[in-house]
């Protein structure tokens, strides 16, 4: 289906912009300028969205208004940095910013970004200086952290007053965490200075690629919430996330005190097998193979990571300062051969739960938790027989559950945001025989039916699927198909409502040979923070189709409604596709010809009756409803925070007591020791939704018999 789309994209050829920019950006201070490559990519992105995306939206005044609002909101949604005079000045770009992008002119957007960056640096420097100022902690005044509902600051003095209060609040918060009667004011000031110094350092390291990524997101989000341009670094991260694999040394890194610090070593990776690296070791130099070392102290994290990561089989040498040792020690040299690492914590996992039936019998239910629909596309295209995928992993789990003779299986898709369409189709095939799974309508209105072609069924027994408001896209395709076939019971709350299909395409397909020559002639080379193997011009994930259930209904906006409903705090008005202004509407097409596996209408009614009766007598259910009510009440709260030490301490003590009492109520329900004053807070891992879903499955097993 996508073949013609990609062929059309391959013929896009736009000459680089030669028109005069709207704003002349001087290269002084924190001012960033768009590169020629940024301008070329911006023109291409606008052309794609005007001509080849599902909505085909022109760069018009109305879209400019949305792009402008998106950009301002993304930069300073809490209204903590910009002045009213800044926003007034920007208004001249409101009706024309998308047309500027179409012409390859990013100067107005970069001017807005530079103004924001300048303001943020100014207020952070001011805040840093305020740490040593005298703060009257007895004075009754208040501070509003999130000012999105308030007006912009009218003056620089008003802006600084907000940040004076911010510093006072930060110091007061640190003081209230100290041991009773212990004066640690010097320590708190030092802690806060490090915090603000780090924020300043990050702001100063912001580069034009960061600005461009943010600016392009403001544009693509105005067209469609799921169409996105990714710069090279973001593109590689997205593709690794989809594949649940990465290539490198197998360590999670974080910037601390200007040095790249190891925070986790991934099991099975080169660093894990070598055992030379430890948590909190600092990487201060990187060399490729036997090449010269590059000092990376003070580098941006993404630039440092780009040097450390690399293709499987290549060698990297690291200069290491061991954890806990002074920076004056002789660094150690560690030599590692990069490899492909599987991110197991985001893969499908199983547990077996036991639940007692009304007949006194214990039933064993296999629970498969699936965080996302992943596939290693690169390994799949290369016909690697061991490529990583959702369906392969779940099939192996089902084989194990069959051998262990479980009575039912539950697939937990809560918070599963989707992923590979192919995997959603193939995973459905593990539970049904041959038949249609999903329909896809492209930009021309042509409909393609995607089938499961494999008649083998991996699990034939009682089956349930748990969803919630953050189950989206591929999760909705799967849950919808299972429901339409009558193959299993859907439990939880209504899903997200994302019924659109995106194609991820390398932007190099769109850049004409003429523009590539111009970029080369201009001397623009790959940036230092571009990872090895990342797409040179980034990647666009563009919406090119909508998907529909086999019964003809779109999941767009509406999502999938469960058969057995649980209450949720995540309402359709505030969460999900229906809350997105630029989202496509719901519609319906013809149903496909498919044979239902079973009619669960009567059983679902009986299950719902039993579930409702259990909930009437459930203290945990009442507890859940109280939590939802409290969440809803507090969600939109913008209550000013008192900066009086006595008053704030009283409020925090009251909240602490309230939270302890609340937690103890839950612990008491589970016959567990209570949380007493002075003890560390106990970990609570009770999952009421899963527990009640298992009860429903127990009823389902009995009714099926």
C-alpha positions in Angstrom: 0.0 0.0 0.0 2.8 2.4 0.8 4.8 1.8 -2.4 3.2 4.5 -4.5 3.5 6.9 -1.6 7.2 6.4 -1.3 7.7 6.6 -5.0 6.0 10.0 -5.0 8.2 11.2 -2.1 11.3 10.1 -4.0 10.5 12.7 -6.8 10.2 15.7 -4.4 13.0 18.1 -5.4 13.1 21.6 -3.9 15.9 24.0 -4.5 17.4 25.6 -1.4 15.9 28.9 -0.2 17.6 31.9 -1.6 15.0 34.5 -0.4 15.8 37.2 2.2 14.9 36.0 5.7 12.2 37.9 7.7 14.5 38.4 10.7 18.3 39.1 10.5 19.8 37.1 13.4 23.0 38.4 14.7 25.6 35.8 15.8 26.0 37.3 19.3 25.5 36.0 22.8 23.0 33.1 22.9 21.6 33.7 19.4 21.3 30.6 17.3 20.9 30.5 13.5 19.3 27.9 11.3 21.6 26.1 9.0 21.1 25.7 5.2 20.2 22.1 5.9 17.5 23.1 8.4 16.0 25.4 5.7 16.0 22.7 3.1 14.4 20.2 5.4 11.8 22.7 6.6 10.7 23.3 2.9 10.5 19.6 2.3 8.5 18.9 5.4 5.9 21.5 4.5 5.7 20.1 0.9 5.2 16.5 2.2 2.4 17.6 4.6 0.7 19.7 1.9 0.8 17.0 -0.8 1.3 13.5 0.7 0.0 13.4 4.2 -3.5 12.1 5.0 -4.9 15.6 5.7 -2.9 17.5 3.0 -3.0 20.8 5.0 -1.8 23.9 3.2 0.6 26.4 4.9 -2.1 29.0 5.5 -2.9 31.8 8.0 -5.1 29.4 10.1 -2.3 26.9 10.4 0.2 29.7 11.1 -1.9 30.6 14.1 -1.7 27.1 15.5 2.0 26.7 14.8 2.7 30.0 16.6 0.6 29.0 19.6 2.3 25.6 19.7 5.8 27.2 19.6 5.0 29.6 22.4 3.4 26.9 24.5 6.2 24.5 24.0 8.8 27.0 25.0 7.1 28.6 28.1 3.8 26.9 28.9 4.2 27.8 32.6 4.8 31.4 31.7 7.9 31.6 33.8 10.4 33.2 31.4 8.9 35.4 28.7 7.5 39.0 29.1 4.3 40.4 27.7 6.4 42.7 25.6 8.2 39.7 24.1 4.9 38.0 23.2 3.5 41.3 21.8 6.6 41.6 19.5 6.1 38.0 18.3 2.5 38.7 17.2 3.7 39.9 13.8 4.7 36.3 12.9 1.3 34.8 14.0 -0.4 34.7 10.6 2.7 34.0 8.5 5.0 31.6 10.2 4.0 28.5 8.3 4.3 30.3 5.0 7.8 31.3 6.1 8.6 27.6 6.6 7.3 26.8 3.1 9.9 29.3 1.8 12.6 27.8 3.9 12.7 30.9 6.2 13.1 29.8 9.8 14.4 33.2 11.0 11.2 34.3 12.8 10.9 30.9 14.7 14.6 31.1 15.6 14.2 34.7 16.8 11.4 33.5 19.1 13.5 30.7 20.4 16.5 33.0 20.9 14.4 35.4 22.9 13.2 32.6 25.1 16.7 31.2 25.6 18.1 34.7 26.5 15.3 35.3 29.0 15.9 31.8 30.6 19.6 32.4 31.0 19.0 35.9 32.5 16.5 34.6 35.1 18.6 31.6 36.0 21.7 33.8 36.5 19.5 36.1 38.7 18.2 33.1 40.6 21.7 31.9 41.2 22.7 35.2 42.7 19.5 35.2 44.9 20.6 32.1 46.7 23.0 34.1 49.0 20.4 36.9 49.5 18.5 37.3 52.8 15.1 35.6 52.7 12.6 36.3 55.4 10.9 33.0 56.1 8.4 34.5 58.5 6.9 36.8 55.9 3.5 35.8 54.7 3.7 35.7 50.9 2.8 33.1 48.2 4.3 31.6 45.2 2.6 30.1 42.1 4.8 27.5 40.4 2.8 26.8 37.2 1.4 30.1 35.8 -0.3 28.8 32.6 -3.6 30.4 33.6 -2.1 33.8 34.5 -1.0 36.7 32.4 2.5 37.1 31.0 4.9 39.2 33.1 4.4 42.9 32.5 8.0 43.9 33.4 11.5 42.5 34.1 10.9 43.5 37.8 7.8 41.3 37.9 9.7 38.4 36.3 12.5 38.7 38.8 10.1 38.8 41.7 8.7 35.5 40.6 12.2 34.0 40.6 13.1 35.5 43.9 10.1 33.6 45.3 11.1 30.5 43.4 14.6 30.6 45.1 13.0 31.2 48.5 10.6 28.3 47.9 13.5 26.0 46.9 15.5 26.9 50.0 12.5 26.5 52.2 11.7 23.1 50.7 15.3 21.9 51.4 15.1 23.2 54.9 11.9 21.4 55.7 13.5 18.1 54.7 16.3 18.5 57.2 16.4 16.7 60.5 14.5 18.6 63.2 16.6 21.4 64.8 19.6 20.8 62.5 20.9 23.9 60.7 22.0 22.9 57.2 21.5 26.2 55.5 25.0 26.3 54.0 24.6 22.8 52.6 21.2 23.7 51.1 22.6 26.8 49.4 25.4 24.7 47.9 22.8 22.1 46.7 20.7 24.8 45.1 23.8 26.5 43.5 24.7 23.2 41.9 21.1 22.8 40.6 20.9 26.2 39.0 24.5 26.0 37.7 23.5 22.8 36.0 20.4 24.4 34.4 22.5 27.3 33.2 25.1 24.9 31.7 22.4 23.0 29.9 20.8 26.2 28.5 24.2 27.4 27.2 24.8 24.1 25.5 21.5 24.4 23.5 22.4 24.3 19.9 20.6 25.1 16.6 19.6 21.4 16.1 17.8 21.5 19.5 15.9 24.7 18.4 15.1 23.2 15.0 13.7 20.0 16.5 11.4 22.0 18.8 10.4 24.4 16.0 9.5 21.5 13.5 7.5 19.8 16.3 5.4 22.9 16.7 4.7 22.8 12.9 3.9 19.0 12.6 1.7 19.0 15.8 -0.4 21.7 14.1 -1.2 19.3 11.3 -1.6 16.1 13.2 -0.6 14.9 16.7 1.2 11.9 15.3 3.1 13.4 12.4 6.6 14.2 13.6 10.0 15.2 12.2 12.9 13.7 14.1 16.4 15.1 13.8 19.2 12.4 13.4 19.7 11.8 17.1 15.9 11.6 17.8 15.4 9.4 14.8 17.9 6.9 16.0 16.4 6.9 19.4 12.9 6.3 18.0 14.1 3.4 15.8 15.9 1.8 18.7 12.8 2.1 20.9 10.7 0.4 18.2 13.1 -2.5 17.9 13.7 -2.9 21.7 17.4 -3.1 20.8 20.4 -0.8 20.6 24.0 -1.0 19.4 26.7 0.1 21.7 28.4 -0.7 25.0 25.2 -1.5 27.0 25.2 1.3 29.6 22.8 4.0 30.4 24.6 7.4 30.8 23.8 10.6 32.5 25.6 14.0 32.8 26.8 14.8 36.3 29.1 17.7 37.1 30.1 18.1 33.4 31.1 14.4 33.2 29.3 11.5 31.5 28.5 9.1 34.3 27.4 5.4 34.1 24.1 5.0 35.8 23.1 1.5 34.7 24.8 -1.5 33.1 22.5 -3.5 30.8 22.5 -7.2 31.4 24.1 -9.1 28.5 25.8 -6.1 26.9 29.6 -5.6 26.4 30.0 -3.6 29.6 28.2 -6.3 31.6 30.3 -9.1 30.1 33.6 -7.2 30.5 32.9 -6.3 34.1 35.5 -3.4 33.9 32.9 -0.6 34.3 31.0 0.1 37.5 28.0 2.3 38.4 29.0 6.0 38.8 32.3 5.5 36.8 32.9 8.7 34.8 33.9 8.6 31.1 36.2 11.5 30.3 37.6 10.4 27.0 36.6 8.3 23.9 38.7 6.8 21.1 37.5 4.9 18.1 39.5 1.7 17.8 43.2 2.5 18.0 42.6 6.2 17.2 43.4 9.2 19.4 41.3 10.0 22.5 38.9 12.9 22.5 38.3 14.7 25.8 34.5 14.8 26.4 34.4 16.7 29.7 31.8 19.4 29.4 30.3 18.0 26.2 26.6 17.7 25.7 25.4 14.3 26.7 24.0 13.5 23.2 27.3 14.5 21.6 29.2 12.3 24.0 26.8 9.4 23.5 27.2 9.7 19.7 30.9 9.0 20.2 30.4 6.1 22.6 27.7 4.3 20.6 28.4 2.6 17.3 27.9 -0.4 15.0 28.0 -3.9 16.3 31.6 -5.3 16.0 33.4 -2.0 16.1 35.8 -1.2 19.0 35.7 1.8 21.3 38.2 2.7 24.1 37.1 4.7 27.1 39.1 6.8 29.5 37.5 6.2 32.9 37.7 7.9 36.3 36.6 5.2 38.8 33.5 5.9 40.9 34.3 7.7 44.2 37.8 8.7 43.3 39.2 12.2 42.9 39.5 13.7 39.4 43.3 13.8 39.9 43.7 10.0 39.8 45.2 8.3 36.8 42.3 7.4 34.4 41.8 3.7 33.5 41.5 2.6 29.9 38.7 0.2 29.0 38.5 -1.4 25.6 35.1 -2.7 24.5 33.7 -4.3 21.3 30.2 -2.8 20.6 27.3 -5.2 20.2 23.6 -5.3 19.8 21.8 -5.2 23.2 18.2 -6.4 23.8 16.3 -4.1 26.2 14.6 -6.9 28.1 12.7 -4.7 30.6 10.5 -3.4 27.8 9.8 -6.9 26.3 6.9 -9.2 26.9 7.0 -10.9 30.3 4.8 -13.5 32.1 3.7 -14.4 35.6 1.3 -17.0 36.7 -1.4 -16.0 39.2 -3.7 -18.3 41.3 -7.3 -17.3 42.0 -9.9 -19.3 43.9 -13.2 -20.0 42.2 -16.7 -20.2 43.8 -16.4 -24.0 43.4 -13.4 -23.9 45.8 -11.0 -24.9 43.0 -7.8 -22.9 42.4 -7.4 -21.6 38.9 -4.1 -20.7 37.4 -4.0 -17.7 35.1 -1.0 -16.7 32.9 -0.6 -13.0 32.8 1.5 -11.5 29.9 2.5 -7.9 30.3 3.3 -6.2 27.0 4.7 -2.6 27.3 4.7 -1.9 23.5 4.5 -3.6 20.1 8.2 -3.8 19.0 10.1 -5.3 16.1 13.7 -5.0 15.1 13.0 -3.8 11.5 16.6 -3.8 10.4 17.2 -7.4 11.5 13.8 -8.5 10.0 14.8 -6.9 6.6 18.1 -8.7 6.7 16.2 -12.0 7.3 18.0 -12.6 10.6 16.3 -15.7 11.9 16.6 -14.5 15.5 15.2 -11.0 15.0 13.5 -9.4 18.0 9.7 -9.0 17.9 6.6 -9.0 20.0 4.9 -11.9 18.3 8.0 -14.2 18.6 8.4 -13.4 22.3 4.7 -13.9 23.1 4.5 -17.1 21.1 7.4 -18.5 23.3 5.6 -17.4 26.4 2.3 -19.1 25.3 4.2 -22.3 24.6 5.5 -22.2 28.2 2.0 -21.5 29.6 0.5 -24.4 27.5 3.1 -26.7 29.0 2.3 -25.4 32.5 -1.4 -26.1 31.9 -2.8 -22.7 32.9 -6.5 -22.4 32.9 -6.6 -19.0 31.2 -4.4 -16.2 29.8 -4.7 -12.5 30.3 -2.7 -10.0 28.1 -2.1 -6.7 30.0 -2.0 -3.8 27.5 -2.4 -1.0 30.0 -0.2 2.0 29.1 0.9 0.2 25.9 1.1 3.1 23.4 1.3 0.9 20.4 4.1 0.5 17.9 4.4 -1.9 14.9 1.2 -2.4 12.8 2.7 -5.6 11.5 3.1 -6.9 15.0 -0.5 -6.1 16.0 -1.7 -8.2 13.1 0.7 -11.1 13.7 0.0 -11.1 17.5 -3.8 -11.3 16.8 -3.0 -14.4 14.7 -1.7 -16.2 17.8 -5.3 -16.3 19.1 -7.4 -16.7 16.0 -7.3 -18.8 12.8 -7.0 -17.2 9.4 -9.0 -14.0 8.8 -9.0 -10.2 8.6 -7.5 -8.2 11.5 -7.6 -4.6 10.5 -8.6 -2.4 7.5 -6.5 0.5 6.3 -7.8 3.5 4.2 -5.1 5.6 2.5 -5.1 9.2 1.3 -6.9 8.2 -2.0 -9.7 6.5 -0.1 -8.6 3.0 -1.1 -9.1 0.4 1.5 -6.8 -2.5 2.1 -7.7 -5.4 4.4 -4.8 -6.9 6.4 -5.2 -10.6 7.1 -3.8 -13.2 9.4 -2.6 -15.8 7.0 -1.4 -18.4 9.6 -4.0 -20.9 10.6 -2.1 -22.1 13.7 -3.4 -20.9 17.0 -1.0 -20.6 20.0 -3.6 -20.3 22.7 -7.1 -21.7 22.4 -8.3 -21.4 26.0 -10.2 -18.6 27.9 -8.6 -15.2 27.1 -8.8 -11.7 28.5 -7.2 -8.4 27.5 -6.8 -5.5 29.9 -6.7 -1.9 28.4 -6.8 1.6 29.8 -6.9 5.2 28.5 -3.2 5.0 27.5 -3.6 1.8 25.5 -3.2 3.2 21.9 -2.8 2.4 18.2 -1.5 -1.2 17.8 -3.1 -2.0 21.2 -6.4 -0.9 20.0 -6.1 -2.9 16.7 -5.4 -6.0 18.7 -8.1 -5.4 21.4 -10.7 -4.4 18.8 -10.0 -7.6 16.7 -10.2 -9.9 19.8 -13.6 -8.2 20.7 -15.0 -8.3 17.2 -14.2 -12.0 16.8 -15.6 -12.8 20.2 -12.3 -14.4 21.1 -11.9 -13.0 24.5 -13.1 -10.6 27.2 -11.9 -6.9 27.1 -11.5 -5.5 30.6 -10.5 -2.0 31.9 -11.4 1.5 30.6 -11.8 3.0 27.2 -8.6 3.1 25.2 -6.8 6.2 23.8 -8.5 6.5 20.4 -5.5 6.7 18.0 -6.7 5.3 14.7 -4.1 6.6 12.3 -1.1 5.0 10.5 2.3 6.6 10.2 5.1 5.7 7.8 8.6 6.4 9.1 10.8 7.5 6.1 14.4 8.7 6.0 14.5 12.4 5.0 17.4 11.7 2.6 14.7 10.3 0.2 13.3 13.9 -0.1 16.5 15.9 -0.5 17.3 16.5 -4.2 20.7 15.9 -5.6 20.8 19.7 -6.3 20.3 20.5 -2.7 22.8 17.9 -1.5 25.4 19.5 -3.8 24.5 23.0 -2.4 24.9 21.7 1.2 28.2 20.1 0.3 29.4 23.3 -1.3 28.3 25.3 1.7 30.6 23.1 3.8 27.9 21.7 6.0 29.0 18.4 7.4 27.5 15.9 9.9 27.1 17.4 13.4 29.2 16.1 16.3 26.1 15.0 18.1 24.8 12.9 15.2 25.2 9.3 16.3 26.9 6.8 14.0 24.4 5.1 11.7 21.7 7.8 12.3 19.8 9.2 9.2 21.9 12.2 8.0 18.9 14.5 7.4 16.7 12.9 10.1 13.4 11.1 9.6 9.7 12.0 9.2 6.9 9.9 10.7 4.0 11.1 8.5 0.3 10.1 8.8 -0.7 8.4 5.6 -3.7 6.4 6.5 -6.4 5.5 9.0 -7.1 2.1 10.3 -10.5 0.6 11.0 -11.8 -2.4 12.9 -13.0 -5.4 10.9 -16.6 -4.3 11.9 -16.0 -1.1 10.0 -15.7 1.3 13.0 -12.7 3.6 13.3 -11.0 3.6 16.7 -10.1 7.3 16.1 -11.4 9.5 18.9 -13.7 6.7 20.3 -11.1 4.0 21.0 -12.1 0.5 22.2 -14.8 0.2 24.9 -14.2 -2.7 27.3 -16.8 -5.4 28.0 -16.1 -5.2 31.7 -15.6 -1.6 32.7 -13.4 -0.2 35.5 -13.5 3.4 36.7 -10.7 5.7 35.7 -9.4 9.2 36.5 -8.3 9.7 32.9 -11.3 11.3 31.1 -11.8 11.6 27.4 -12.0 15.4 27.6 -8.5 15.7 29.1 -6.7 12.6 27.9 -6.4 10.7 24.7 -7.0 11.5 21.0 -10.3 13.3 21.6 -8.4 16.0 23.6 -6.0 16.8 20.7 -7.2 19.8 18.7 -5.6 18.7 15.4 -6.8 15.0 15.6 -8.7 13.4 12.7 -12.4 12.8 13.2 -14.2 9.4 13.8 -15.9 7.8 10.8 -17.0 4.4 9.7 -16.6 2.1 6.6 -18.1 -1.2 5.5 -17.5 -4.2 7.7 -15.3 -7.0 6.3 -16.5 -10.6 5.9 -15.3 -12.4 9.0 -16.5 -15.4 11.0 -17.0 -14.8 14.7 -15.3 -17.4 16.9 -17.8 -17.0 19.6 -20.7 -14.8 20.8 -19.8 -13.5 24.2 -22.7 -11.1 24.6 -24.6 -13.3 27.1 -21.4 -14.3 29.0 -20.2 -10.7 29.2 -23.6 -9.7 30.7 -23.2 -12.4 33.3 -19.6 -11.5 34.0 -20.6 -7.8 34.4 -23.4 -8.8 36.9 -20.9 -10.8 39.0 -18.3 -8.0 38.8 -20.8 -5.3 39.9 -22.0 -7.4 42.8 -18.4 -7.9 43.9 -17.7 -4.2 43.7 -20.6 -3.3 45.9 -19.0 -5.2 48.8 -15.4 -4.3 47.9 -13.5 -2.0 50.3 -10.7 -1.8 47.7 -13.1 -0.7 45.0 -14.4 2.1 47.3 -10.7 3.0 48.0 -10.1 3.3 44.2 -13.1 5.6 43.7 -11.9 7.8 46.5 -8.5 8.0 44.8 -10.1 9.0 41.5 -12.1 11.7 43.2 -9.1 13.1 44.9 -7.0 13.1 41.7 -9.8 14.9 39.8 -10.1 17.5 42.5 -6.4 18.2 42.6 -5.6 17.9 38.9 -6.5 21.5 37.9 -5.4 23.0 41.2 -3.2 26.1 40.9 -3.3 26.9 44.6 -0.6 29.4 45.6 2.1 28.0 47.9 2.8 29.8 51.2 6.3 31.0 51.7 5.9 31.3 55.4 8.0 28.6 57.0 5.5 28.0 59.8 2.5 27.8 57.6 4.2 25.7 54.9 5.5 23.3 57.5 2.0 22.9 59.0 0.6 22.2 55.5 3.3 19.6 54.7 2.9 17.9 58.1 -0.9 17.7 57.5 -0.4 16.3 54.0 2.2 13.8 55.4 -0.3 12.6 58.0 -3.0 12.4 55.5 -0.9 10.4 53.1 0.2 8.0 55.9 -3.3 7.5 57.0 -4.4 6.9 53.4 -1.6 4.3 52.8 -2.3 2.6 56.2 -5.9 2.2 55.1 -4.7 0.3 52.1 -2.2 -1.7 54.1 -4.9 -2.6 56.5 -7.1 -3.9 53.7 -4.3 -6.3 52.8 -3.6 -7.3 56.4 -0.1 -5.8 56.3 1.9 -4.0 59.0 1.1 -0.3 59.1 3.5 2.6 58.3 4.5 4.2 61.6 6.1 7.6 62.2 9.8 7.6 61.7 9.8 4.4 59.5 10.6 4.4 55.8 7.6 4.4 53.6 6.7 0.8 52.7 6.5 -0.2 49.0 3.0 -0.8 47.9 2.5 -3.0 44.8 -1.2 -3.9 45.0 -2.9 -3.9 41.6 -6.6 -3.8 42.1 -7.4 -3.7 38.4 -5.4 -6.9 37.7 -6.8 -8.6 40.8 -10.4 -8.0 39.8 -9.6 -8.9 36.2 -8.4 -12.3 37.5 -11.7 -12.7 39.4 -13.6 -12.0 36.1 -11.4 -14.6 34.3 -12.2 -17.1 37.1 -15.9 -16.4 36.5 -15.3 -16.7 32.7 -13.7 -20.1 33.1 -16.7 -21.4 35.2 -19.3 -20.0 32.7 -17.4 -21.5 29.8 -17.6 -24.9 31.5 
